[in-house]
Amino acid sequence: MTRTFYHSLLCLHPPRFRERYAEEMTWIFDETASAKERAFLFYDGLISLARQWVMRTGMWKIALAVWQR
């Protein structure tokens, strides 16, 4: 079940990212044994998801403009 959630998280990433990294990320997830390590991978996946969409959509420019005010 956790693999399904992790795979769903990967599916939310931009297409080019998924094409390049999803298979490797899924393999790493499958190889991790402990719940603590898998929780870290979920956390890392969420950070990656936010980073990819912010960088690819140009939202970082808006965030930078707001931060500099």
mmCIF file as Biopython writes it, N, C-alpha, C and O atoms, coordinates in Angstrom:
data_model
#
loop_
_atom_site.group_PDB
_atom_site.id
_atom_site.type_symbol
_atom_site.label_atom_id
_atom_site.label_alt_id
_atom_site.label_comp_id
_atom_site.label_asym_id
_atom_site.label_entity_id
_atom_site.label_seq_id
_atom_site.pdbx_PDB_ins_code
_atom_site.Cartn_x
_atom_site.Cartn_y
_atom_site.Cartn_z
_atom_site.occupancy
_atom_site.B_iso_or_equiv
_atom_site.auth_seq_id
_atom_site.auth_asym_id
_atom_site.pdbx_PDB_model_num
ATOM 1   N N  . MET A ? 1  ? 0.816  -1.191 0.000   1.0 0.0 1  A 1 
ATOM 2   C CA . MET A ? 1  ? 0.000  0.000  0.000   1.0 0.0 1  A 1 
ATOM 3   C C  . MET A ? 1  ? 0.867  1.265  0.000   1.0 0.0 1  A 1 
ATOM 4   O O  . MET A ? 1  ? 0.554  2.233  -0.693  1.0 0.0 1  A 1 
ATOM 5   N N  . THR A ? 2  ? 1.956  1.255  0.779   1.0 0.0 2  A 1 
ATOM 6   C CA . THR A ? 2  ? 2.806  2.441  0.798   1.0 0.0 2  A 1 
ATOM 7   C C  . THR A ? 2  ? 3.471  2.655  -0.555  1.0 0.0 2  A 1 
ATOM 8   O O  . THR A ? 2  ? 3.742  3.789  -0.948  1.0 0.0 2  A 1 
ATOM 9   N N  . ARG A ? 3  ? 3.730  1.573  -1.256  1.0 0.0 3  A 1 
ATOM 10  C CA . ARG A ? 3  ? 4.325  1.705  -2.587  1.0 0.0 3  A 1 
ATOM 11  C C  . ARG A ? 3  ? 3.355  2.422  -3.528  1.0 0.0 3  A 1 
ATOM 12  O O  . ARG A ? 3  ? 3.776  3.223  -4.363  1.0 0.0 3  A 1 
ATOM 13  N N  . THR A ? 4  ? 2.090  2.140  -3.397  1.0 0.0 4  A 1 
ATOM 14  C CA . THR A ? 4  ? 1.069  2.798  -4.214  1.0 0.0 4  A 1 
ATOM 15  C C  . THR A ? 4  ? 1.035  4.295  -3.928  1.0 0.0 4  A 1 
ATOM 16  O O  . THR A ? 4  ? 0.945  5.105  -4.851  1.0 0.0 4  A 1 
ATOM 17  N N  . PHE A ? 5  ? 1.108  4.663  -2.648  1.0 0.0 5  A 1 
ATOM 18  C CA . PHE A ? 5  ? 1.133  6.084  -2.287  1.0 0.0 5  A 1 
ATOM 19  C C  . PHE A ? 5  ? 2.378  6.768  -2.839  1.0 0.0 5  A 1 
ATOM 20  O O  . PHE A ? 5  ? 2.312  7.883  -3.356  1.0 0.0 5  A 1 
ATOM 21  N N  . TYR A ? 6  ? 3.510  6.084  -2.723  1.0 0.0 6  A 1 
ATOM 22  C CA . TYR A ? 6  ? 4.759  6.669  -3.224  1.0 0.0 6  A 1 
ATOM 23  C C  . TYR A ? 6  ? 4.694  6.831  -4.741  1.0 0.0 6  A 1 
ATOM 24  O O  . TYR A ? 6  ? 5.119  7.852  -5.282  1.0 0.0 6  A 1 
ATOM 25  N N  . HIS A ? 7  ? 4.168  5.835  -5.409  1.0 0.0 7  A 1 
ATOM 26  C CA . HIS A ? 7  ? 4.026  5.917  -6.866  1.0 0.0 7  A 1 
ATOM 27  C C  . HIS A ? 7  ? 3.086  7.072  -7.248  1.0 0.0 7  A 1 
ATOM 28  O O  . HIS A ? 7  ? 3.342  7.783  -8.220  1.0 0.0 7  A 1 
ATOM 29  N N  . SER A ? 8  ? 2.018  7.253  -6.496  1.0 0.0 8  A 1 
ATOM 30  C CA . SER A ? 8  ? 1.097  8.368  -6.749  1.0 0.0 8  A 1 
ATOM 31  C C  . SER A ? 8  ? 1.799  9.708  -6.561  1.0 0.0 8  A 1 
ATOM 32  O O  . SER A ? 8  ? 1.566  10.651 -7.317  1.0 0.0 8  A 1 
ATOM 33  N N  . LEU A ? 9  ? 2.657  9.786  -5.553  1.0 0.0 9  A 1 
ATOM 34  C CA . LEU A ? 9  ? 3.436  10.998 -5.330  1.0 0.0 9  A 1 
ATOM 35  C C  . LEU A ? 9  ? 4.347  11.284 -6.527  1.0 0.0 9  A 1 
ATOM 36  O O  . LEU A ? 9  ? 4.481  12.432 -6.953  1.0 0.0 9  A 1 
ATOM 37  N N  . LEU A ? 10 ? 4.960  10.252 -7.054  1.0 0.0 10 A 1 
ATOM 38  C CA . LEU A ? 10 ? 5.827  10.424 -8.224  1.0 0.0 10 A 1 
ATOM 39  C C  . LEU A ? 10 ? 5.019  10.853 -9.452  1.0 0.0 10 A 1 
ATOM 40  O O  . LEU A ? 10 ? 5.511  11.614 -10.285 1.0 0.0 10 A 1 
ATOM 41  N N  . CYS A ? 11 ? 3.804  10.373 -9.562  1.0 0.0 11 A 1 
ATOM 42  C CA . CYS A ? 11 ? 2.958  10.733 -10.707 1.0 0.0 11 A 1 
ATOM 43  C C  . CYS A ? 11 ? 2.573  12.211 -10.701 1.0 0.0 11 A 1 
ATOM 44  O O  . CYS A ? 11 ? 2.197  12.747 -11.744 1.0 0.0 11 A 1 
ATOM 45  N N  . LEU A ? 12 ? 2.656  12.867 -9.572  1.0 0.0 12 A 1 
ATOM 46  C CA . LEU A ? 12 ? 2.339  14.288 -9.482  1.0 0.0 12 A 1 
ATOM 47  C C  . LEU A ? 12 ? 3.489  15.176 -9.965  1.0 0.0 12 A 1 
ATOM 48  O O  . LEU A ? 12 ? 3.300  16.372 -10.190 1.0 0.0 12 A 1 
ATOM 49  N N  . HIS A ? 13 ? 4.661  14.600 -10.122 1.0 0.0 13 A 1 
ATOM 50  C CA . HIS A ? 13 ? 5.818  15.362 -10.607 1.0 0.0 13 A 1 
ATOM 51  C C  . HIS A ? 13 ? 5.629  15.703 -12.094 1.0 0.0 13 A 1 
ATOM 52  O O  . HIS A ? 13 ? 4.864  15.040 -12.794 1.0 0.0 13 A 1 
ATOM 53  N N  . PRO A ? 14 ? 6.329  16.737 -12.567 1.0 0.0 14 A 1 
ATOM 54  C CA . PRO A ? 14 ? 6.250  17.084 -13.993 1.0 0.0 14 A 1 
ATOM 55  C C  . PRO A ? 14 ? 6.705  15.914 -14.877 1.0 0.0 14 A 1 
ATOM 56  O O  . PRO A ? 14 ? 7.550  15.119 -14.466 1.0 0.0 14 A 1 
ATOM 57  N N  . PRO A ? 15 ? 6.147  15.810 -16.081 1.0 0.0 15 A 1 
ATOM 58  C CA . PRO A ? 15 ? 6.431  14.665 -16.958 1.0 0.0 15 A 1 
ATOM 59  C C  . PRO A ? 15 ? 7.914  14.421 -17.226 1.0 0.0 15 A 1 
ATOM 60  O O  . PRO A ? 15 ? 8.364  13.276 -17.180 1.0 0.0 15 A 1 
ATOM 61  N N  . ARG A ? 16 ? 8.668  15.462 -17.501 1.0 0.0 16 A 1 
ATOM 62  C CA . ARG A ? 16 ? 10.089 15.248 -17.802 1.0 0.0 16 A 1 
ATOM 63  C C  . ARG A ? 16 ? 10.842 14.680 -16.599 1.0 0.0 16 A 1 
ATOM 64  O O  . ARG A ? 16 ? 11.739 13.852 -16.760 1.0 0.0 16 A 1 
ATOM 65  N N  . PHE A ? 17 ? 10.480 15.121 -15.403 1.0 0.0 17 A 1 
ATOM 66  C CA . PHE A ? 17 ? 11.100 14.598 -14.194 1.0 0.0 17 A 1 
ATOM 67  C C  . PHE A ? 17 ? 10.758 13.119 -14.024 1.0 0.0 17 A 1 
ATOM 68  O O  . PHE A ? 17 ? 11.626 12.298 -13.724 1.0 0.0 17 A 1 
ATOM 69  N N  . ARG A ? 18 ? 9.479  12.793 -14.221 1.0 0.0 18 A 1 
ATOM 70  C CA . ARG A ? 18 ? 9.047  11.396 -14.090 1.0 0.0 18 A 1 
ATOM 71  C C  . ARG A ? 18 ? 9.783  10.493 -15.067 1.0 0.0 18 A 1 
ATOM 72  O O  . ARG A ? 18 ? 10.242 9.413  -14.697 1.0 0.0 18 A 1 
ATOM 73  N N  . GLU A ? 19 ? 9.895  10.938 -16.319 1.0 0.0 19 A 1 
ATOM 74  C CA . GLU A ? 19 ? 10.570 10.125 -17.331 1.0 0.0 19 A 1 
ATOM 75  C C  . GLU A ? 19 ? 12.006 9.832  -16.931 1.0 0.0 19 A 1 
ATOM 76  O O  . GLU A ? 19 ? 12.521 8.742  -17.181 1.0 0.0 19 A 1 
ATOM 77  N N  . ARG A ? 20 ? 12.639 10.798 -16.319 1.0 0.0 20 A 1 
ATOM 78  C CA . ARG A ? 20 ? 14.062 10.667 -15.995 1.0 0.0 20 A 1 
ATOM 79  C C  . ARG A ? 20 ? 14.296 9.931  -14.681 1.0 0.0 20 A 1 
ATOM 80  O O  . ARG A ? 20 ? 15.238 9.144  -14.589 1.0 0.0 20 A 1 
ATOM 81  N N  . TYR A ? 21 ? 13.475 10.159 -13.664 1.0 0.0 21 A 1 
ATOM 82  C CA . TYR A ? 21 ? 13.796 9.689  -12.315 1.0 0.0 21 A 1 
ATOM 83  C C  . TYR A ? 21 ? 12.816 8.711  -11.669 1.0 0.0 21 A 1 
ATOM 84  O O  . TYR A ? 21 ? 13.184 8.051  -10.697 1.0 0.0 21 A 1 
ATOM 85  N N  . ALA A ? 22 ? 11.607 8.593  -12.160 1.0 0.0 22 A 1 
ATOM 86  C CA . ALA A ? 22 ? 10.584 7.792  -11.456 1.0 0.0 22 A 1 
ATOM 87  C C  . ALA A ? 22 ? 10.986 6.333  -11.290 1.0 0.0 22 A 1 
ATOM 88  O O  . ALA A ? 22 ? 10.782 5.753  -10.223 1.0 0.0 22 A 1 
ATOM 89  N N  . GLU A ? 23 ? 11.546 5.744  -12.317 1.0 0.0 23 A 1 
ATOM 90  C CA . GLU A ? 23 ? 11.920 4.326  -12.215 1.0 0.0 23 A 1 
ATOM 91  C C  . GLU A ? 23 ? 12.994 4.119  -11.148 1.0 0.0 23 A 1 
ATOM 92  O O  . GLU A ? 23 ? 12.907 3.191  -10.344 1.0 0.0 23 A 1 
ATOM 93  N N  . GLU A ? 24 ? 13.994 4.977  -11.143 1.0 0.0 24 A 1 
ATOM 94  C CA . GLU A ? 24 ? 15.070 4.862  -10.153 1.0 0.0 24 A 1 
ATOM 95  C C  . GLU A ? 24 ? 14.558 5.141  -8.741  1.0 0.0 24 A 1 
ATOM 96  O O  . GLU A ? 24 ? 14.935 4.454  -7.792  1.0 0.0 24 A 1 
ATOM 97  N N  . MET A ? 25 ? 13.703 6.145  -8.608  1.0 0.0 25 A 1 
ATOM 98  C CA . MET A ? 25 ? 13.159 6.466  -7.294  1.0 0.0 25 A 1 
ATOM 99  C C  . MET A ? 25 ? 12.284 5.334  -6.762  1.0 0.0 25 A 1 
ATOM 100 O O  . MET A ? 25 ? 12.305 5.039  -5.567  1.0 0.0 25 A 1 
ATOM 101 N N  . THR A ? 26 ? 11.525 4.709  -7.639  1.0 0.0 26 A 1 
ATOM 102 C CA . THR A ? 26 ? 10.694 3.568  -7.237  1.0 0.0 26 A 1 
ATOM 103 C C  . THR A ? 26 ? 11.574 2.394  -6.820  1.0 0.0 26 A 1 
ATOM 104 O O  . THR A ? 26 ? 11.269 1.708  -5.844  1.0 0.0 26 A 1 
ATOM 105 N N  . TRP A ? 27 ? 12.656 2.160  -7.546  1.0 0.0 27 A 1 
ATOM 106 C CA . TRP A ? 27 ? 13.581 1.074  -7.205  1.0 0.0 27 A 1 
ATOM 107 C C  . TRP A ? 27 ? 14.175 1.307  -5.824  1.0 0.0 27 A 1 
ATOM 108 O O  . TRP A ? 27 ? 14.239 0.385  -5.012  1.0 0.0 27 A 1 
ATOM 109 N N  . ILE A ? 28 ? 14.614 2.540  -5.550  1.0 0.0 28 A 1 
ATOM 110 C CA . ILE A ? 28 ? 15.177 2.857  -4.239  1.0 0.0 28 A 1 
ATOM 111 C C  . ILE A ? 28 ? 14.134 2.634  -3.149  1.0 0.0 28 A 1 
ATOM 112 O O  . ILE A ? 28 ? 14.443 2.090  -2.089  1.0 0.0 28 A 1 
ATOM 113 N N  . PHE A ? 29 ? 12.907 3.053  -3.410  1.0 0.0 29 A 1 
ATOM 114 C CA . PHE A ? 29 ? 11.832 2.856  -2.434  1.0 0.0 29 A 1 
ATOM 115 C C  . PHE A ? 29 ? 11.614 1.364  -2.171  1.0 0.0 29 A 1 
ATOM 116 O O  . PHE A ? 29 ? 11.447 0.952  -1.023  1.0 0.0 29 A 1 
ATOM 117 N N  . ASP A ? 30 ? 11.616 0.569  -3.221  1.0 0.0 30 A 1 
ATOM 118 C CA . ASP A ? 30 ? 11.412 -0.875 -3.060  1.0 0.0 30 A 1 
ATOM 119 C C  . ASP A ? 30 ? 12.550 -1.532 -2.277  1.0 0.0 30 A 1 
ATOM 120 O O  . ASP A ? 30 ? 12.334 -2.532 -1.592  1.0 0.0 30 A 1 
ATOM 121 N N  . GLU A ? 31 ? 13.744 -0.982 -2.375  1.0 0.0 31 A 1 
ATOM 122 C CA . GLU A ? 31 ? 14.908 -1.560 -1.697  1.0 0.0 31 A 1 
ATOM 123 C C  . GLU A ? 31 ? 15.029 -1.144 -0.238  1.0 0.0 31 A 1 
ATOM 124 O O  . GLU A ? 31 ? 15.767 -1.774 0.520   1.0 0.0 31 A 1 
ATOM 125 N N  . THR A ? 32 ? 14.323 -0.103 0.167   1.0 0.0 32 A 1 
ATOM 126 C CA . THR A ? 32 ? 14.400 0.335  1.556   1.0 0.0 32 A 1 
ATOM 127 C C  . THR A ? 32 ? 13.573 -0.579 2.426   1.0 0.0 32 A 1 
ATOM 128 O O  . THR A ? 32 ? 12.448 -0.950 2.091   1.0 0.0 32 A 1 
ATOM 129 N N  . ALA A ? 33 ? 14.160 -0.930 3.549   1.0 0.0 33 A 1 
ATOM 130 C CA . ALA A ? 33 ? 13.523 -1.916 4.409   1.0 0.0 33 A 1 
ATOM 131 C C  . ALA A ? 33 ? 12.726 -1.295 5.553   1.0 0.0 33 A 1 
ATOM 132 O O  . ALA A ? 33 ? 11.610 -1.729 5.839   1.0 0.0 33 A 1 
ATOM 133 N N  . SER A ? 34 ? 13.288 -0.292 6.202   1.0 0.0 34 A 1 
ATOM 134 C CA . SER A ? 34 ? 12.646 0.198  7.429   1.0 0.0 34 A 1 
ATOM 135 C C  . SER A ? 34 ? 11.590 1.258  7.144   1.0 0.0 34 A 1 
ATOM 136 O O  . SER A ? 34 ? 11.634 1.960  6.134   1.0 0.0 34 A 1 
ATOM 137 N N  . ALA A ? 35 ? 10.654 1.346  8.059   1.0 0.0 35 A 1 
ATOM 138 C CA . ALA A ? 35 ? 9.583  2.344  7.955   1.0 0.0 35 A 1 
ATOM 139 C C  . ALA A ? 35 ? 10.154 3.756  8.070   1.0 0.0 35 A 1 
ATOM 140 O O  . ALA A ? 35 ? 9.646  4.684  7.441   1.0 0.0 35 A 1 
ATOM 141 N N  . LYS A ? 36 ? 11.197 3.920  8.865   1.0 0.0 36 A 1 
ATOM 142 C CA . LYS A ? 36 ? 11.822 5.235  9.037   1.0 0.0 36 A 1 
ATOM 143 C C  . LYS A ? 36 ? 12.434 5.715  7.715   1.0 0.0 36 A 1 
ATOM 144 O O  . LYS A ? 36 ? 12.293 6.882  7.347   1.0 0.0 36 A 1 
ATOM 145 N N  . GLU A ? 37 ? 13.102 4.824  7.017   1.0 0.0 37 A 1 
ATOM 146 C CA . GLU A ? 37 ? 13.695 5.182  5.725   1.0 0.0 37 A 1 
ATOM 147 C C  . GLU A ? 37 ? 12.619 5.504  4.696   1.0 0.0 37 A 1 
ATOM 148 O O  . GLU A ? 37 ? 12.770 6.442  3.913   1.0 0.0 37 A 1 
ATOM 149 N N  . ARG A ? 38 ? 11.551 4.745  4.693   1.0 0.0 38 A 1 
ATOM 150 C CA . ARG A ? 38 ? 10.457 5.012  3.756   1.0 0.0 38 A 1 
ATOM 151 C C  . ARG A ? 38 ? 9.765  6.327  4.064   1.0 0.0 38 A 1 
ATOM 152 O O  . ARG A ? 38 ? 9.353  7.043  3.152   1.0 0.0 38 A 1 
ATOM 153 N N  . ALA A ? 39 ? 9.635  6.649  5.344   1.0 0.0 39 A 1 
ATOM 154 C CA . ALA A ? 39 ? 9.041  7.940  5.725   1.0 0.0 39 A 1 
ATOM 155 C C  . ALA A ? 39 ? 9.916  9.079  5.204   1.0 0.0 39 A 1 
ATOM 156 O O  . ALA A ? 39 ? 9.404  10.089 4.723   1.0 0.0 39 A 1 
ATOM 157 N N  . PHE A ? 40 ? 11.233 8.914  5.302   1.0 0.0 40 A 1 
ATOM 158 C CA . PHE A ? 40 ? 12.139 9.930  4.776   1.0 0.0 40 A 1 
ATOM 159 C C  . PHE A ? 40 ? 11.965 10.069 3.266   1.0 0.0 40 A 1 
ATOM 160 O O  . PHE A ? 40 ? 11.981 11.185 2.747   1.0 0.0 40 A 1 
ATOM 161 N N  . LEU A ? 41 ? 11.800 8.954  2.553   1.0 0.0 41 A 1 
ATOM 162 C CA . LEU A ? 41 ? 11.617 9.019  1.103   1.0 0.0 41 A 1 
ATOM 163 C C  . LEU A ? 41 ? 10.315 9.729  0.735   1.0 0.0 41 A 1 
ATOM 164 O O  . LEU A ? 41 ? 10.270 10.462 -0.254  1.0 0.0 41 A 1 
ATOM 165 N N  . PHE A ? 42 ? 9.260  9.519  1.518   1.0 0.0 42 A 1 
ATOM 166 C CA . PHE A ? 42 ? 8.013  10.259 1.290   1.0 0.0 42 A 1 
ATOM 167 C C  . PHE A ? 42 ? 8.254  11.759 1.481   1.0 0.0 42 A 1 
ATOM 168 O O  . PHE A ? 42 ? 7.833  12.572 0.658   1.0 0.0 42 A 1 
ATOM 169 N N  . TYR A ? 43 ? 8.935  12.115 2.573   1.0 0.0 43 A 1 
ATOM 170 C CA . TYR A ? 43 ? 9.249  13.513 2.839   1.0 0.0 43 A 1 
ATOM 171 C C  . TYR A ? 43 ? 10.085 14.099 1.704   1.0 0.0 43 A 1 
ATOM 172 O O  . TYR A ? 43 ? 9.798  15.195 1.223   1.0 0.0 43 A 1 
ATOM 173 N N  . ASP A ? 44 ? 11.094 13.389 1.286   1.0 0.0 44 A 1 
ATOM 174 C CA . ASP A ? 44 ? 11.954 13.838 0.192   1.0 0.0 44 A 1 
ATOM 175 C C  . ASP A ? 44 ? 11.149 13.980 -1.109  1.0 0.0 44 A 1 
ATOM 176 O O  . ASP A ? 44 ? 11.373 14.911 -1.883  1.0 0.0 44 A 1 
ATOM 177 N N  . GLY A ? 45 ? 10.232 13.073 -1.336  1.0 0.0 45 A 1 
ATOM 178 C CA . GLY A ? 45 ? 9.383  13.142 -2.527  1.0 0.0 45 A 1 
ATOM 179 C C  . GLY A ? 45 ? 8.485  14.364 -2.519  1.0 0.0 45 A 1 
ATOM 180 O O  . GLY A ? 45 ? 8.262  14.980 -3.561  1.0 0.0 45 A 1 
ATOM 181 N N  . LEU A ? 46 ? 7.965  14.721 -1.342  1.0 0.0 46 A 1 
ATOM 182 C CA . LEU A ? 46 ? 7.125  15.922 -1.228  1.0 0.0 46 A 1 
ATOM 183 C C  . LEU A ? 46 ? 7.940  17.194 -1.470  1.0 0.0 46 A 1 
ATOM 184 O O  . LEU A ? 46 ? 7.475  18.115 -2.143  1.0 0.0 46 A 1 
ATOM 185 N N  . ILE A ? 47 ? 9.142  17.242 -0.927  1.0 0.0 47 A 1 
ATOM 186 C CA . ILE A ? 47 ? 10.023 18.393 -1.148  1.0 0.0 47 A 1 
ATOM 187 C C  . ILE A ? 47 ? 10.373 18.485 -2.630  1.0 0.0 47 A 1 
ATOM 188 O O  . ILE A ? 47 ? 10.361 19.570 -3.211  1.0 0.0 47 A 1 
ATOM 189 N N  . SER A ? 48 ? 10.679 17.358 -3.227  1.0 0.0 48 A 1 
ATOM 190 C CA . SER A ? 48 ? 11.003 17.319 -4.655  1.0 0.0 48 A 1 
ATOM 191 C C  . SER A ? 48 ? 9.827  17.800 -5.494  1.0 0.0 48 A 1 
ATOM 192 O O  . SER A ? 48 ? 10.007 18.558 -6.447  1.0 0.0 48 A 1 
ATOM 193 N N  . LEU A ? 49 ? 8.631  17.362 -5.140  1.0 0.0 49 A 1 
ATOM 194 C CA . LEU A ? 49 ? 7.429  17.764 -5.867  1.0 0.0 49 A 1 
ATOM 195 C C  . LEU A ? 49 ? 7.260  19.281 -5.836  1.0 0.0 49 A 1 
ATOM 196 O O  . LEU A ? 49 ? 7.026  19.905 -6.872  1.0 0.0 49 A 1 
ATOM 197 N N  . ALA A ? 50 ? 7.377  19.865 -4.662  1.0 0.0 50 A 1 
ATOM 198 C CA . ALA A ? 50 ? 7.251  21.319 -4.541  1.0 0.0 50 A 1 
ATOM 199 C C  . ALA A ? 50 ? 8.347  22.026 -5.332  1.0 0.0 50 A 1 
ATOM 200 O O  . ALA A ? 50 ? 8.081  22.987 -6.054  1.0 0.0 50 A 1 
ATOM 201 N N  . ARG A ? 51 ? 9.562  21.553 -5.193  1.0 0.0 51 A 1 
ATOM 202 C CA . ARG A ? 51 ? 10.685 22.177 -5.888  1.0 0.0 51 A 1 
ATOM 203 C C  . ARG A ? 51 ? 10.518 22.115 -7.402  1.0 0.0 51 A 1 
ATOM 204 O O  . ARG A ? 51 ? 10.755 23.108 -8.090  1.0 0.0 51 A 1 
ATOM 205 N N  . GLN A ? 52 ? 10.119 20.978 -7.919  1.0 0.0 52 A 1 
ATOM 206 C CA . GLN A ? 52 ? 9.973  20.822 -9.369  1.0 0.0 52 A 1 
ATOM 207 C C  . GLN A ? 52 ? 8.898  21.740 -9.933  1.0 0.0 52 A 1 
ATOM 208 O O  . GLN A ? 52 ? 9.112  22.373 -10.967 1.0 0.0 52 A 1 
ATOM 209 N N  . TRP A ? 53 ? 7.748  21.823 -9.274  1.0 0.0 53 A 1 
ATOM 210 C CA . TRP A ? 53 ? 6.667  22.653 -9.805  1.0 0.0 53 A 1 
ATOM 211 C C  . TRP A ? 53 ? 6.974  24.141 -9.659  1.0 0.0 53 A 1 
ATOM 212 O O  . TRP A ? 53 ? 6.624  24.934 -10.533 1.0 0.0 53 A 1 
ATOM 213 N N  . VAL A ? 54 ? 7.626  24.525 -8.559  1.0 0.0 54 A 1 
ATOM 214 C CA . VAL A ? 54 ? 7.985  25.935 -8.389  1.0 0.0 54 A 1 
ATOM 215 C C  . VAL A ? 54 ? 9.007  26.346 -9.435  1.0 0.0 54 A 1 
ATOM 216 O O  . VAL A ? 54 ? 8.860  27.393 -10.065 1.0 0.0 54 A 1 
ATOM 217 N N  . MET A ? 55 ? 10.033 25.542 -9.626  1.0 0.0 55 A 1 
ATOM 218 C CA . MET A ? 55 ? 11.091 25.899 -10.571 1.0 0.0 55 A 1 
ATOM 219 C C  . MET A ? 55 ? 10.593 25.854 -12.020 1.0 0.0 55 A 1 
ATOM 220 O O  . MET A ? 55 ? 10.953 26.721 -12.816 1.0 0.0 55 A 1 
ATOM 221 N N  . ARG A ? 56 ? 9.801  24.894 -12.364 1.0 0.0 56 A 1 
ATOM 222 C CA . ARG A ? 56 ? 9.370  24.739 -13.752 1.0 0.0 56 A 1 
ATOM 223 C C  . ARG A ? 56 ? 8.256  25.704 -14.155 1.0 0.0 56 A 1 
ATOM 224 O O  . ARG A ? 56 ? 8.082  25.988 -15.340 1.0 0.0 56 A 1 
ATOM 225 N N  . THR A ? 57 ? 7.508  26.205 -13.184 1.0 0.0 57 A 1 
ATOM 226 C CA . THR A ? 57 ? 6.424  27.126 -13.525 1.0 0.0 57 A 1 
ATOM 227 C C  . THR A ? 57 ? 6.845  28.581 -13.425 1.0 0.0 57 A 1 
ATOM 228 O O  . THR A ? 57 ? 6.088  29.474 -13.805 1.0 0.0 57 A 1 
ATOM 229 N N  . GLY A ? 58 ? 8.039  28.827 -12.920 1.0 0.0 58 A 1 
ATOM 230 C CA . GLY A ? 58 ? 8.504  30.197 -12.774 1.0 0.0 58 A 1 
ATOM 231 C C  . GLY A ? 58 ? 7.979  30.880 -11.526 1.0 0.0 58 A 1 
ATOM 232 O O  . GLY A ? 58 ? 8.158  32.086 -11.360 1.0 0.0 58 A 1 
ATOM 233 N N  . MET A ? 59 ? 7.337  30.132 -10.651 1.0 0.0 59 A 1 
ATOM 234 C CA . MET A ? 59 ? 6.795  30.722 -9.424  1.0 0.0 59 A 1 
ATOM 235 C C  . MET A ? 59 ? 7.905  31.235 -8.517  1.0 0.0 59 A 1 
ATOM 236 O O  . MET A ? 59 ? 7.657  32.058 -7.635  1.0 0.0 59 A 1 
ATOM 237 N N  . TRP A ? 60 ? 9.126  30.753 -8.728  1.0 0.0 60 A 1 
ATOM 238 C CA . TRP A ? 60 ? 10.240 31.225 -7.914  1.0 0.0 60 A 1 
ATOM 239 C C  . TRP A ? 60 ? 10.466 32.717 -8.132  1.0 0.0 60 A 1 
ATOM 240 O O  . TRP A ? 60 ? 10.936 33.410 -7.230  1.0 0.0 60 A 1 
ATOM 241 N N  . LYS A ? 61 ? 10.134 33.215 -9.319  1.0 0.0 61 A 1 
ATOM 242 C CA . LYS A ? 61 ? 10.297 34.648 -9.597  1.0 0.0 61 A 1 
ATOM 243 C C  . LYS A ? 61 ? 9.327  35.463 -8.741  1.0 0.0 61 A 1 
ATOM 244 O O  . LYS A ? 61 ? 9.685  36.523 -8.226  1.0 0.0 61 A 1 
ATOM 245 N N  . ILE A ? 62 ? 8.109  34.967 -8.595  1.0 0.0 62 A 1 
ATOM 246 C CA . ILE A ? 62 ? 7.108  35.655 -7.769  1.0 0.0 62 A 1 
ATOM 247 C C  . ILE A ? 62 ? 7.543  35.619 -6.303  1.0 0.0 62 A 1 
ATOM 248 O O  . ILE A ? 62 ? 7.473  36.629 -5.602  1.0 0.0 62 A 1 
ATOM 249 N N  . ALA A ? 63 ? 7.990  34.452 -5.851  1.0 0.0 63 A 1 
ATOM 250 C CA . ALA A ? 63 ? 8.430  34.317 -4.460  1.0 0.0 63 A 1 
ATOM 251 C C  . ALA A ? 63 ? 9.610  35.235 -4.177  1.0 0.0 63 A 1 
ATOM 252 O O  . ALA A ? 63 ? 9.668  35.855 -3.115  1.0 0.0 63 A 1 
ATOM 253 N N  . LEU A ? 64 ? 10.538 35.329 -5.099  1.0 0.0 64 A 1 
ATOM 254 C CA . LEU A ? 64 ? 11.697 36.197 -4.926  1.0 0.0 64 A 1 
ATOM 255 C C  . LEU A ? 64 ? 11.270 37.668 -4.877  1.0 0.0 64 A 1 
ATOM 256 O O  . LEU A ? 64 ? 11.781 38.437 -4.063  1.0 0.0 64 A 1 
ATOM 257 N N  . ALA A ? 65 ? 10.346 38.051 -5.738  1.0 0.0 65 A 1 
ATOM 258 C CA . ALA A ? 65 ? 9.865  39.444 -5.757  1.0 0.0 65 A 1 
ATOM 259 C C  . ALA A ? 65 ? 9.172  39.792 -4.437  1.0 0.0 65 A 1 
ATOM 260 O O  . ALA A ? 65 ? 9.372  40.882 -3.901  1.0 0.0 65 A 1 
ATOM 261 N N  . VAL A ? 66 ? 8.374  38.887 -3.922  1.0 0.0 66 A 1 
ATOM 262 C CA . VAL A ? 66 ? 7.670  39.130 -2.650  1.0 0.0 66 A 1 
ATOM 263 C C  . VAL A ? 66 ? 8.680  39.194 -1.503  1.0 0.0 66 A 1 
ATOM 264 O O  . VAL A ? 66 ? 8.554  40.038 -0.615  1.0 0.0 66 A 1 
ATOM 265 N N  . TRP A ? 67 ? 9.656  38.330 -1.513  1.0 0.0 67 A 1 
ATOM 266 C CA . TRP A ? 67 ? 10.658 38.266 -0.458  1.0 0.0 67 A 1 
ATOM 267 C C  . TRP A ? 67 ? 11.519 39.527 -0.418  1.0 0.0 67 A 1 
ATOM 268 O O  . TRP A ? 67 ? 11.947 39.943 0.658   1.0 0.0 67 A 1 
ATOM 269 N N  . GLN A ? 68 ? 11.778 40.137 -1.564  1.0 0.0 68 A 1 
ATOM 270 C CA . GLN A ? 68 ? 12.644 41.313 -1.634  1.0 0.0 68 A 1 
ATOM 271 C C  . GLN A ? 68 ? 11.936 42.591 -1.219  1.0 0.0 68 A 1 
ATOM 272 O O  . GLN A ? 68 ? 12.598 43.614 -1.046  1.0 0.0 68 A 1 
ATOM 273 N N  . ARG A ? 69 ? 10.658 42.578 -1.058  1.0 0.0 69 A 1 
ATOM 274 C CA . ARG A ? 69 ? 9.907  43.793 -0.675  1.0 0.0 69 A 1 
ATOM 275 C C  . ARG A ? 69 ? 10.278 44.237 0.665   1.0 0.0 69 A 1 
ATOM 276 O O  . ARG A ? 69 ? 9.752  45.237 1.152   1.0 0.0 69 A 1 
#
